[in-house]
Amino acid sequence: MELYSKEDLIKKLKRIRRKGWIPNARPGNVGGIGNTIEDLLGIEENNLPIPNAAEWELKCQRIGTSSLTTLFHMEPSPRAVRFVPRILLPLYGWAHQSIPNEMSFRQTINGLSRTDRGFKVIVDRKARKVLISFDANAVAEKHSEWLKSVKRRVGLDELNPQPYWGFDDLFHKAGTKLLNCFYIRAEVKRESGQEYYWYKEIMILQKFNLNNFLMGIKGGAVLVDFDARSGHNHGTKFRLRQDRLPDLYGNVKNID
């Protein structure tokens, strides 16, 4: 594995950008956009071998995609309650669409507006918590039968207790996952069945910022994603809208 200084890495990334369209080095691999540039740099699994520096990562994204990026997994507190399997799924879940006799609780929840089932993320700066809130009055008419079942199971008041994440816990978790990174955005095209990438935008992102993260939650850029069914909880994730990663850092540098 080749070792780079940050200056050497910037020079090599600029050379890759000047190449223009580069064929996918791993056809059939959904991570081809990252794998291809890793191969060009001679590195493994996006960890950049920069000596005498804090941990760095390489993150690549497609320009123009609308898919969400998973930042990290983190179950809500208090952990002993086991909110998802013991409260959200049995008391607020609904019939799984394709698996008979299974309940589902799949919701991607943001801080800007409530979902059609009445859920929202709340940033409580005084309590220093990020909470999940439920408002029965915000449930869409198409879910009226589900709402009646919730009323029978638990009532229609606010969640009690409310699942939450403490600011300090979030900062620790995010700080270990959202390392300093070289952030590369690429155009993508297909010709004759072959996928090509043009690594056009290069940014250096440093110093994850908790306040920026909280503002991202309030503004709807950072979302909380629950994905559970009776047979299996796929975990609770914090996810990010595309193109918003630089917003989470204190220092952002564009490489011209």
PyMOL commands that set and color helices and strands:
alter all, ss='L'
color gray80, all
select helices_A, chain A and resi 6-18+32-41+79-81+83-92+136-138+141-153+167-177+210-218+245-248
alter helices_A, ss='H'
color red, helices_A
select strands_A, chain A and resi 22-23+56-62+69-73+94-95+103-109+119-124+129-134+164-166+180-191+194-208+222-229+232-233+237-240+249-254
alter strands_A, ss='S'
color yellow, strands_A
deselect
rebuild
show_as cartoon
